[in-house]
Amino acid sequence: MIDYHRELLADETRTRAYRDAIRATVQPGDVVLDLGCGSGILSFFALEAGAARVYAIDRGHMADVAQFLSRHLGVAGQMTVLHETSTGVELPERADVLVTETMGVLIFDENMLSFVLDARRRLLRENAAMVPQRVALAIVPAEVPVAYGKRVGFWSEPRYGLDLTPLRVFASNSIAFIHLDPSSYVAAPQIVVDVDLRTFDSALVNGRCAFTAGRDGLVHGFGVWFETTLAEGIGFSTREPKSTHWAQALLPLETPLRVERGAAIEVDLETDDGRIWRWRGHAAGTLFDQTTIFAAPPCVRRD
């Protein structure tokens, strides 16, 4: 637990961008809600920026760490730490600003949208400021033979004299976390999902992109990363490998599809706030339709 948060704090791209955005957003006397506070670092930044009070919420035991640090730093009188799930919390007042860094590799992995939507309805003042303001997913058809061979192709041959090939279908419907080099792109990347956290009204999100292949290649799947706007003119991207602590994601195809330069490639991406993902479309006329629902066989437990 502590080592994971050390990794977050060591990510200076992420952490400095948040500090700059909080300084640009929080006004002296503001009440701030830190959703998924972790170590409490964003709460401490908010207090540095002049917040009168911060409510820091985390459902995990990092809430205890944030409480410990608030006492150590001498700000416990201004910072209320709640070791609870935010959807079960009632605050004595509504907050002027929400800050949150509940982002996974595919940004919605930690169910950010559901928690922010609930906070907007119950815990924030009308027109409260947000850090981040917007989040987006970018997507690109990718040729990644090594990563694909390791995560999906591995199951194509018997192992130790046993036929394990049926597991390939589960692997090809599972999201893989990889370092996606730009040399793997088969077309120019596009934004597929763009969410304004201040105004969105549903945790179900989807988008469609139409690409033209920029070269001949074998599409093993779709590379995905996220882009943020934390405050006006302040944000960061996880596009470049190892530029942040986050990796990029691969949405693999069960069967790689060969395309020639100029070929049409389309993909529809949809998710219910990161719980289930579906990617479907076509490459050079060949259809695909995949979902993380099929990332594992049905449970055999009988209740």
Residue pairs with C-beta under 8 A, 6 or more apart in sequence:
1 60
1 61
1 62
1 65
2 65
5 38
5 39
5 62
5 65
7 245
8 14
8 15
8 38
8 39
8 41
8 101
8 245
9 15
9 39
9 41
10 245
11 244
11 245
13 236
13 243
13 244
14 101
14 236
14 244
14 245
15 41
17 228
17 230
17 234
17 235
17 236
18 41
18 42
18 45
18 99
18 101
18 131
18 230
19 45
20 230
20 231
20 234
21 131
21 132
21 230
21 231
21 234
21 235
22 42
22 45
22 46
22 49
22 99
22 131
23 45
23 48
23 49
24 231
24 232
24 234
25 49
25 97
25 129
25 131
25 231
26 32
26 46
26 49
26 50
26 51
26 97
26 129
27 50
27 96
28 50
28 52
29 50
29 51
29 52
30 46
30 50
30 51
30 52
30 95
30 96
30 97
31 51
31 52
31 53
31 54
31 55
31 93
31 94
31 95
31 96
31 97
32 43
32 46
32 51
32 53
32 54
32 55
32 95
32 96
32 97
32 98
32 99
33 54
33 55
33 57
33 91
33 95
33 97
33 98
33 99
33 119
33 123
33 124
34 40
34 42
34 43
34 46
34 54
34 55
34 56
34 57
34 99
34 100
35 57
35 86
35 98
35 99
35 100
35 102
35 115
35 116
35 119
36 57
36 58
36 59
36 86
36 100
36 101
36 102
36 110
36 115
37 43
37 56
37 57
37 58
37 62
37 63
37 66
37 81
38 58
38 62
38 65
38 66
38 101
39 62
39 65
39 66
39 69
40 56
40 65
40 66
40 67
40 69
40 70
40 79
40 81
42 99
42 100
42 101
42 131
43 54
43 56
43 66
43 70
43 79
43 99
44 69
44 70
44 73
44 75
45 99
46 54
46 97
46 99
47 54
47 75
47 78
47 79
51 78
51 97
52 78
53 78
53 79
53 80
54 78
54 79
54 80
55 80
55 82
55 91
55 95
55 123
56 63
56 66
56 70
56 79
56 80
56 81
56 82
57 63
57 81
57 82
57 84
57 85
57 86
57 89
58 66
58 81
58 82
58 83
59 83
59 84
59 85
59 86
61 83
63 81
63 82
63 83
63 84
64 83
66 79
66 81
67 76
67 81
67 83
70 76
70 79
70 81
82 89
86 115
86 118
86 119
86 123
87 114
87 115
87 118
89 123
90 122
91 123
94 123
94 124
94 125
94 128
95 123
95 124
95 125
95 128
96 124
96 125
96 128
96 129
97 128
97 129
97 130
97 131
98 116
98 119
98 120
98 123
98 124
98 128
98 129
98 130
98 131
99 130
99 131
100 112
100 115
100 116
100 131
100 132
102 110
102 111
102 112
102 115
103 109
103 110
103 112
103 135
103 226
103 228
103 246
104 110
104 246
104 274
105 177
105 225
105 226
105 238
105 246
105 247
105 248
105 249
106 137
106 175
106 224
106 226
106 249
106 271
106 274
106 277
107 135
107 137
107 226
107 274
108 205
108 271
108 273
108 274
109 274
110 274
111 203
111 273
111 274
111 275
112 135
112 273
112 274
113 195
113 200
113 202
113 203
113 205
113 273
114 203
114 273
116 130
116 197
117 200
117 201
117 202
117 203
120 128
130 197
130 198
131 230
131 231
132 197
132 228
132 229
132 230
132 231
132 235
133 196
133 197
133 198
133 229
133 230
133 231
133 232
134 194
134 195
134 196
134 197
134 228
134 229
135 194
135 195
135 197
135 226
135 227
135 228
135 229
136 191
136 193
136 194
136 195
136 226
136 227
136 228
137 191
137 192
137 193
137 207
137 224
137 225
137 226
137 227
137 269
138 189
138 190
138 191
138 192
138 224
138 225
138 226
138 227
138 237
138 239
139 189
139 190
139 191
139 192
139 209
139 222
139 223
139 224
139 251
139 267
139 269
140 185
140 186
140 187
140 188
140 189
140 190
140 211
140 222
140 223
140 224
141 185
141 186
141 187
141 211
141 213
141 217
141 219
141 221
141 222
141 223
141 259
141 265
141 267
141 283
142 180
142 184
142 185
142 186
142 219
142 220
142 221
142 222
142 223
142 250
143 184
143 186
143 217
143 218
143 219
143 220
144 178
144 180
144 184
144 220
144 221
144 223
144 250
145 218
145 220
147 176
147 178
147 220
147 250
148 220
148 221
148 250
148 252
148 256
151 171
151 174
151 176
151 178
151 250
151 252
152 168
152 171
152 172
152 176
152 220
152 252
152 254
154 171
155 164
155 165
155 167
155 168
155 171
156 165
156 168
157 165
158 164
158 165
168 254
169 254
169 294
170 294
170 295
170 296
170 297
171 252
172 252
172 253
172 254
172 290
173 252
173 254
173 290
173 291
173 292
173 293
173 294
173 295
174 252
174 292
174 295
175 249
175 250
175 251
175 277
175 292
175 295
176 249
176 250
176 252
177 247
177 248
177 249
177 250
178 223
178 247
178 248
178 249
178 250
179 241
179 242
179 247
179 248
180 223
180 225
180 241
180 248
180 250
181 241
182 240
184 223
185 214
185 223
186 211
186 213
186 214
186 215
186 217
186 219
186 259
186 265
187 211
187 212
187 213
187 214
187 265
188 211
188 214
189 223
189 239
190 209
190 211
191 207
191 227
192 207
192 208
192 209
192 224
192 267
192 269
193 205
193 206
193 207
193 269
194 207
195 205
203 272
203 273
204 270
204 271
204 272
204 273
205 270
205 271
205 273
206 268
206 269
206 270
206 271
207 268
207 269
207 270
208 266
208 267
208 268
208 269
208 281
209 266
209 267
209 269
210 264
210 265
210 266
211 264
211 265
211 266
211 267
212 262
212 263
212 264
212 265
213 259
213 260
213 261
213 262
213 263
213 264
213 265
213 284
214 261
215 261
216 258
216 259
216 260
216 261
217 258
217 259
218 256
218 257
218 258
218 259
219 253
219 256
219 257
219 258
219 259
219 265
219 283
220 250
220 252
220 253
220 256
221 250
221 251
221 252
221 253
221 256
222 250
222 251
222 267
222 269
222 279
223 248
223 249
223 250
224 248
224 249
224 250
224 251
224 269
225 237
225 238
225 239
225 246
225 248
225 249
226 237
226 238
226 246
227 235
227 236
227 237
227 238
227 239
228 235
228 236
228 237
229 235
230 236
236 244
237 243
238 244
238 246
238 247
238 248
239 248
241 247
241 248
251 269
251 277
251 279
251 290
252 290
253 283
253 288
253 290
254 288
254 290
255 288
257 283
257 284
257 286
257 288
258 284
259 265
259 283
259 284
260 284
263 283
263 284
264 282
264 284
264 285
265 281
265 282
265 283
265 284
266 281
266 282
267 279
267 280
267 281
268 278
268 279
268 280
268 281
269 277
269 278
269 279
270 277
270 278
271 277
271 278
276 291
276 292
276 293
277 291
277 292
278 289
278 290
278 291
278 292
278 293
279 288
279 290
279 291
280 287
280 288
280 289
280 290
281 287
281 288
282 288
